[in-house]
Amino acid sequence: MSPRTRPERPAPGPRTRRLPALGVLAALLAGGGVADARIERSTAQGATAVSAQVPVAAPASARSSAWYCPGLPVSGGLGEGSLVVANAGDRRLVGTITVFPDKGEARTRPIAVGPSGRTAVRLADVVTSTWASSLIELDGGEAVAEVQVTGPLGDSVSTCASSASSSWYFAEGVTTRDAAEVLLALNPFPDDAVVDVIFSTEEGVVTPQALTGLLVRGQALTTINVADFVQRRESVSVSLVARTGRLVVGRIQAFDGSVGRKGVSVGLGAAAPGPLWYLPEGLVAEGQSERFLVYNPARTEAQVELSLALESGEAEPLRLTVPRESRLTVVAAEESRIPKGVPHAVTVRSVAGPDVVVERTIDGVAPSPRTGLSITLGSRLPAKRWATAAGAADETIDQWVVVQNPGGRSARVTLNLLADGAPVLIGNFSSVEVPAGQRKAFHVNDSLRRAAAPILVTSTEPVVVERDLYRIKAPGLGMSAAIPLR
């Protein structure tokens, strides 16, 4: 373990609940066409399994599709929440949006998105409440959905989920006196769900009785104020596992600026731990703090490797041990092998023991021109086509698209604007080479000025895409993975 990493190890002792160990069995296949065929089948099966756990758009052939959007503030001090839907296909999609408030009845309204189009819905135009989650149902595929918050603490963007799950995990979380953390569990189905919520903190594992066997009513939103159960903690990772039923869980993390950190982040949890996580964007700079949070919810320790793809130069990977039911924090500025001022991508891989959950936190304060808070869940599934829904490229928002190529062959990447009718090439971002094992950042504002800028990214090889939105002269770090298209 690197001496500069920070393990948040629980105190030893009995646990009131046990999580199953989530192991990975790796097989090395070699020699001949039979082995090649097995590898291809194994890779395809692995991608299919992962696509059931991460947001993925339904294919163009789909007769219907659904997006489950994590909870947002409707309006108020944490900002104003909106849903944004983009259609990467070539036919008009229609459907409904159902908004589930934390208090009151759910409300439904129609939605239509034209080919290569985009539409946005303010939650405050649909319901009056403090919090709300949403279900978007459409009559076809090739659509992607995101949520965004804009307010005095800054901006934040996150993907919606393409399926519900019986488990959800969060690596990051803080409940210090300047912080607020809220979990929002949406059960979009008629039957009730029963869940257990487990917190892993720097003081140990906490299993509150009130959150053991918690009833999450069907077709309703349940909110959990984390500070009611774990107070004044700098490290709060969460496992939420259903005994019965499936749901979708999001997290809102905010800092009021009274101590230093200021910003708001909305985010979808991880539906499952995984063996491989990608984070295309990273930078150690003055005023910008970058941390990687590796959470091991299992009952055995995990061995992981954090490798770097530097925009210039090379760096040896970090090898880390993550204790059971604990989180390990890697502070980029404290690692000598992560050079300051050099953009980088990060890949976290489980090499022994159970799978993990990986998030990246970036805090920006003066003198950094980029200020605010971003908590970004790593991507798990490289793909050849990606799309975004939210975003702009104008005098108020600086938009970047960052592409990481984790494969062994060079990729050719093209960026198109979904321009209300047909994709339109953005500037000269056509067939731009991203070498094997490298990353490349595309500054959209150099070629585009548009208040609504949904983007389609295509590649000749599977890549990972992140879309980052920086508020100009105001707090706002809207950093999120794009959504792969099948």
C-alpha positions in Angstrom: 0.0 0.0 0.0 1.2 3.4 -0.8 2.0 5.4 2.3 0.1 8.3 0.9 -3.2 6.5 0.6 -5.7 6.8 3.3 -7.5 3.7 4.5 -10.7 4.2 6.4 -10.6 0.9 8.4 -13.5 -0.1 10.6 -12.8 -1.0 14.2 -12.6 -4.8 14.6 -15.6 -6.6 16.1 -18.8 -8.4 15.3 -21.2 -7.1 12.5 -24.9 -7.1 12.9 -25.3 -8.0 9.2 -23.0 -9.8 6.7 -22.5 -8.9 3.1 -21.7 -11.8 0.7 -18.2 -11.8 -0.6 -18.2 -10.8 -4.2 -15.3 -12.7 -5.9 -13.9 -12.8 -9.4 -12.8 -16.0 -11.0 -10.2 -15.2 -13.7 -9.2 -17.9 -16.3 -6.3 -17.7 -18.6 -7.1 -19.2 -22.0 -4.3 -19.7 -24.5 -3.5 -21.4 -27.8 -5.3 -21.9 -31.1 -8.6 -20.9 -32.6 -10.6 -22.8 -29.9 -9.1 -20.6 -27.2 -9.7 -17.5 -29.3 -13.4 -18.4 -29.7 -13.7 -19.0 -26.0 -12.2 -15.6 -25.3 -14.6 -13.9 -27.7 -17.6 -15.7 -26.2 -16.4 -14.9 -22.6 -15.9 -11.2 -23.5 -19.3 -11.0 -25.1 -20.9 -12.6 -22.1 -19.0 -10.3 -19.7 -20.1 -7.2 -21.6 -23.7 -8.5 -21.5 -23.5 -9.0 -17.7 -22.0 -5.6 -17.2 -24.6 -3.9 -19.4 -27.3 -5.1 -17.0 -25.6 -3.2 -14.2 -24.8 0.1 -15.8 -26.8 2.7 -17.8 -27.0 1.6 -21.4 -29.4 3.0 -24.0 -31.8 0.5 -25.6 -31.1 -0.4 -29.3 -32.8 1.3 -32.2 -34.9 -1.9 -32.7 -36.4 -1.7 -29.2 -40.2 -1.1 -29.2 -39.9 0.6 -25.8 -37.4 1.8 -23.3 -37.3 3.2 -19.8 -35.0 5.4 -17.7 -35.1 5.6 -13.9 -33.8 9.0 -12.7 -32.2 9.4 -9.3 -33.6 11.9 -6.8 -33.1 15.6 -7.2 -34.0 18.8 -5.3 -37.1 20.2 -6.9 -36.1 23.8 -6.0 -34.6 25.7 -3.1 -31.2 26.2 -1.6 -29.6 23.1 -3.2 -30.8 24.2 -6.6 -33.4 23.5 -9.2 -33.7 20.0 -10.7 -34.4 19.1 -14.3 -34.6 16.0 -16.5 -32.9 16.0 -19.9 -33.6 13.5 -22.6 -31.8 13.2 -26.0 -32.7 11.1 -28.9 -29.7 9.7 -30.9 -32.0 7.9 -33.3 -33.6 8.9 -36.6 -37.3 8.7 -35.6 -39.5 10.7 -33.2 -40.0 9.2 -29.8 -43.0 9.8 -27.6 -43.9 8.7 -24.1 -44.5 9.8 -20.5 -42.6 11.2 -17.6 -43.8 10.2 -14.1 -42.4 12.3 -11.2 -42.5 10.8 -7.7 -42.2 13.5 -5.0 -41.1 12.7 -1.5 -44.5 14.1 -0.3 -47.8 13.9 -2.3 -49.0 12.0 -5.3 -46.9 11.0 -8.4 -47.7 13.0 -11.5 -47.4 12.1 -15.1 -46.9 14.2 -18.2 -46.3 13.5 -21.9 -42.9 13.8 -23.5 -41.8 13.9 -27.2 -38.2 14.0 -28.5 -37.5 14.4 -32.2 -34.8 12.7 -34.2 -31.4 13.9 -33.0 -33.3 16.1 -30.7 -33.4 17.0 -27.0 -36.0 18.0 -24.5 -35.8 19.2 -20.8 -38.4 19.2 -18.0 -38.1 21.2 -14.8 -39.4 19.2 -11.9 -40.9 22.3 -10.3 -43.2 22.4 -13.3 -44.6 19.0 -12.5 -44.7 18.7 -8.7 -44.4 20.8 -5.5 -42.0 19.1 -3.1 -38.5 19.1 -1.6 -37.2 16.0 -3.5 -38.4 14.0 -6.5 -37.3 11.1 -8.6 -38.6 10.2 -12.1 -39.5 7.4 -14.5 -39.2 8.1 -18.2 -40.9 5.7 -20.6 -40.5 6.0 -24.4 -41.8 4.1 -27.4 -38.4 3.2 -28.8 -34.7 3.1 -28.2 -31.6 5.2 -28.9 -32.5 7.7 -26.2 -30.4 8.7 -23.2 -31.5 10.5 -20.0 -29.7 12.6 -17.5 -30.5 14.7 -14.5 -29.1 18.1 -13.7 -29.1 20.6 -10.8 -28.4 24.3 -11.1 -28.3 26.6 -8.1 -26.3 28.8 -5.7 -24.0 26.0 -4.7 -23.1 25.2 -8.3 -24.1 22.8 -11.0 -24.2 19.0 -11.2 -25.1 16.4 -13.8 -25.6 12.6 -13.6 -26.9 9.8 -15.7 -30.2 8.0 -15.1 -30.4 4.2 -14.7 -31.7 2.0 -17.6 -32.8 -0.7 -15.1 -33.6 -1.1 -11.5 -31.5 -3.3 -9.2 -31.7 -5.1 -5.9 -28.4 -3.5 -4.6 -26.8 0.0 -4.8 -23.4 1.2 -3.6 -21.7 4.6 -3.0 -18.0 5.0 -2.2 -18.1 8.7 -1.3 -20.1 10.4 1.4 -19.6 13.1 4.1 -21.7 14.2 7.1 -19.4 16.8 8.7 -21.1 20.0 10.0 -20.6 21.8 6.7 -22.0 18.8 4.7 -25.4 17.3 3.8 -25.9 13.8 2.4 -29.2 12.5 1.3 -30.0 9.1 -0.2 -33.1 8.9 -2.4 -34.6 5.4 -3.1 -37.2 5.2 -5.8 -39.3 2.1 -6.0 -41.1 2.5 -9.4 -42.9 -0.9 -9.1 -46.3 -1.6 -7.5 -45.0 -4.0 -4.9 -43.1 -2.8 -1.8 -39.4 -3.5 -1.3 -37.6 -4.3 1.9 -34.0 -3.1 2.2 -31.0 -3.1 4.5 -28.8 0.0 4.6 -25.2 -0.4 5.9 -22.7 2.4 6.4 -18.9 2.0 6.4 -17.2 4.9 8.1 -13.7 5.8 9.5 -15.1 4.7 12.9 -16.4 1.3 11.7 -19.5 -0.3 10.2 -22.8 1.1 11.2 -26.1 -0.9 10.7 -28.9 1.3 12.1 -31.8 -0.6 13.4 -34.2 1.8 11.7 -32.6 1.0 8.3 -32.5 -2.7 8.7 -35.5 -4.2 7.0 -36.6 -0.7 5.8 -39.9 -0.7 3.9 -39.7 1.2 0.6 -43.2 1.5 -0.6 -44.1 0.7 -4.2 -44.4 3.6 -6.7 -43.0 6.0 -4.2 -39.8 7.8 -3.2 -38.1 7.3 0.2 -35.5 9.7 1.4 -32.7 9.0 4.0 -30.8 11.8 5.7 -27.5 10.1 6.3 -26.5 12.4 9.2 -29.5 11.2 11.2 -27.6 7.8 11.5 -23.9 8.6 11.1 -23.0 12.1 12.4 -19.9 14.1 11.8 -18.1 11.6 9.6 -15.6 12.4 6.9 -15.9 9.0 5.2 -19.3 7.4 4.7 -19.6 4.6 2.1 -23.0 3.0 1.7 -24.4 -0.5 0.8 -28.1 -0.7 0.2 -29.2 -4.3 -0.4 -32.8 -5.4 -0.9 -34.2 -8.4 0.7 -37.2 -8.2 -1.6 -37.9 -6.0 -4.6 -35.8 -3.8 -6.9 -35.3 0.0 -6.8 -33.1 2.9 -8.0 -31.0 4.9 -5.6 -29.3 8.2 -5.9 -27.3 10.4 -3.6 -27.1 14.2 -3.1 -24.0 15.5 -1.4 -23.6 19.2 -0.7 -21.1 21.5 1.1 -22.2 24.9 2.3 -18.8 26.6 2.1 -18.5 27.4 5.8 -15.3 25.4 6.2 -13.9 25.6 2.7 -15.5 23.1 0.4 -18.6 24.4 -1.5 -20.8 22.7 -4.1 -23.4 20.2 -4.8 -23.3 16.8 -6.5 -26.1 14.5 -7.6 -25.3 11.0 -8.6 -26.6 7.5 -9.4 -25.2 4.7 -7.3 -23.4 1.6 -8.6 -25.8 -1.3 -9.0 -22.9 -3.7 -8.3 -19.2 -3.8 -7.4 -17.1 -4.4 -10.5 -13.6 -5.7 -11.4 -12.7 -2.7 -13.7 -13.4 1.0 -13.5 -12.5 3.8 -15.9 -12.2 7.6 -15.2 -11.0 9.5 -18.3 -10.5 12.9 -16.8 -8.0 13.9 -14.1 -5.7 16.8 -13.3 -3.7 17.9 -10.3 -3.6 21.7 -10.3 -3.5 24.7 -7.9 -6.8 25.0 -6.2 -8.1 21.7 -7.5 -8.2 18.6 -5.3 -8.6 15.2 -6.9 -9.3 12.0 -4.9 -10.2 8.5 -5.8 -12.4 6.5 -3.5 -12.2 2.7 -3.6 -15.0 1.0 -1.6 -14.9 -2.7 -0.7 -18.3 -3.8 0.7 -17.3 -7.4 1.0 -16.2 -9.5 4.0 -12.7 -10.1 2.7 -10.0 -7.7 1.7 -9.5 -6.6 -1.9 -6.3 -6.1 -3.9 -6.6 -3.4 -6.5 -4.3 -1.7 -9.0 -4.7 2.0 -10.0 -3.0 2.7 -13.3 -2.5 6.1 -15.0 -2.6 7.1 -18.6 -0.7 10.4 -18.6 -1.1 12.9 -21.5 2.6 13.1 -21.5 5.1 10.6 -19.9 4.4 7.4 -18.0 3.7 6.5 -14.4 4.0 3.2 -12.5 0.6 1.9 -11.2 -0.4 2.1 -7.5 -1.0 -1.3 -5.8 -3.5 -1.0 -3.0 -5.1 -3.2 -0.3 -8.6 -2.3 0.6 -9.7 -3.8 3.9 -13.0 -5.6 4.2 -16.2 -3.4 4.5 -14.0 -0.3 4.1 -12.9 2.5 1.8 -9.5 3.5 0.7 -8.8 7.1 -0.5 -6.1 8.0 -2.9 -5.2 11.8 -2.8 -3.8 12.6 -6.2 -1.7 15.6 -5.1 0.0 13.4 -2.4 1.2 10.8 -5.0 4.6 11.6 -6.4 3.9 9.5 -9.5 0.9 11.7 -10.5 2.6 14.8 -11.9 1.0 18.2 -11.3 -0.4 19.9 -14.4 -0.4 16.8 -16.5 -3.9 15.6 -17.5 -4.5 11.9 -16.9 -7.0 9.0 -17.1 -7.3 6.4 -14.3 -8.1 2.7 -14.5 -8.8 0.8 -11.3 -8.7 -3.0 -11.6 -9.4 -5.7 -9.0 -6.4 -8.1 -9.1 -7.3 -10.4 -6.2 -10.2 -10.8 -3.8 -13.7 -9.2 -4.2 -14.8 -6.5 -6.7 -15.0 -2.9 -5.6 -16.8 0.4 -6.3 -14.8 3.4 -7.5 -15.7 7.1 -7.5 -13.7 10.2 -8.1 -14.2 13.5 -6.2 -12.9 16.8 -7.5 -13.1 20.0 -5.4 -12.3 23.3 -7.1 -11.6 26.5 -5.1 -9.7 29.7 -6.0 -7.2 30.2 -7.6 -8.6 27.4 -9.8 -10.8 28.8 -12.6 -13.0 25.7 -12.2 -14.8 25.8 -8.8 -17.4 23.6 -7.2 -17.8 19.9 -6.4 -17.9 16.8 -8.6 -18.4 13.2 -7.5 -18.2 10.9 -10.5 -18.8 7.2 -10.6 -16.4 5.3 -12.8 -17.4 3.7 -16.1 -17.3 -0.1 -16.5 -18.2 -0.7 -20.1 -16.2 0.5 -23.1 -18.3 1.0 -26.2 -18.1 2.3 -29.8 -21.1 4.8 -29.5 -21.9 7.2 -26.7 -24.3 10.0 -26.2 -25.1 12.9 -23.7 -28.3 14.8 -23.1 -27.5 17.7 -20.8 -25.0 20.4 -21.5 -24.2 23.6 -23.3 -21.3 25.3 -25.0 -21.7 29.0 -24.7 -20.6 32.1 -22.7 -21.7 30.5 -19.4 -20.7 26.8 -19.8 -17.4 25.4 -20.9 -17.9 21.9 -22.3 -15.3 19.2 -22.8 -15.5 15.6 -24.0 -12.8 13.3 -22.7 -12.2 10.0 -24.5 -10.1 7.2 -22.9 -9.0 4.3 -25.1 -8.3 1.3 -22.8 -7.8 -1.2 -25.7 -4.8 -2.4 -27.5 -5.6 -0.7 -30.9 -5.7 2.9 -31.9 -9.2 4.4 -32.1 -10.7 7.0 -34.5 -13.2 9.2 -32.7 -15.8 11.5 -34.2 -18.0 14.1 -32.3 -21.4 15.1 -33.6 -24.0 17.5 -32.3 -27.5 16.1 -32.0 -28.9 19.1 -33.9 -32.7 18.7 -33.9 -33.1 16.6 -37.0 -29.7 15.0 -37.8 -26.2 14.7 -36.3 -23.9 17.5 -37.3 -20.1 17.2 -37.2 -18.6 19.4 -34.4 -15.7 21.4 -35.9 -12.9 19.2 -37.2 -13.5 16.5 -34.6 -13.8 13.8 -37.3 -11.8 10.6 -37.1 -9.4 12.0 -34.5 -6.9 9.4 -33.4 -6.8 8.3 -29.7 -3.8 5.9 -29.4 -4.1 2.6 -27.6 -4.0 3.1 -23.8 -4.2 6.9 -24.1 -6.8 9.6 -23.6 -7.7 12.8 -25.5 -9.7 15.8 -24.5 -12.0 17.7 -26.9 -12.9 21.3 -26.2 -16.4 21.7 -27.6 -16.5 25.5 -27.2 -13.7 25.9 -29.7 -16.0 24.7 -32.4 -19.6 25.3 -31.1 -21.7 28.0 -29.5 -25.0 26.6 -28.4 -27.2 26.8 -25.3 -28.3 23.1 -25.7 -25.6 20.8 -26.9 -26.3 17.0 -26.7 -23.5 15.1 -28.3 -23.0 11.8 -30.1 -19.5 10.2 -29.9 -18.6 7.4 -32.3 -15.4 5.4 -32.4 -13.8 2.7 -34.5 -12.8 0.8 -31.3 -14.5 0.5 -27.8 -13.6 3.6 -25.7 -14.8 5.3 -22.5 -16.3 8.8 -22.7 -16.8 11.4 -20.1 -18.5 14.8 -20.6 -17.5 17.7 -18.3 -19.3 21.0 -17.9 -17.6 23.9 -16.2 -19.5 27.0 -15.2 -17.6 30.1 -16.2 -17.0 32.6 -13.4 -19.3 30.7 -11.0 -19.3 27.4 -9.1 -20.2 24.4 -11.2 -18.5 21.1 -12.0 -20.9 19.0 -14.0 -18.6 16.0 -14.6 -20.2 12.7 -15.6 -19.8 9.6 -17.7 -21.6 9.7 -21.0 -24.1 6.9 -21.8 -23.2 4.0 -24.1 -25.5 3.1 -27.0 -25.9 -0.5 -27.9 
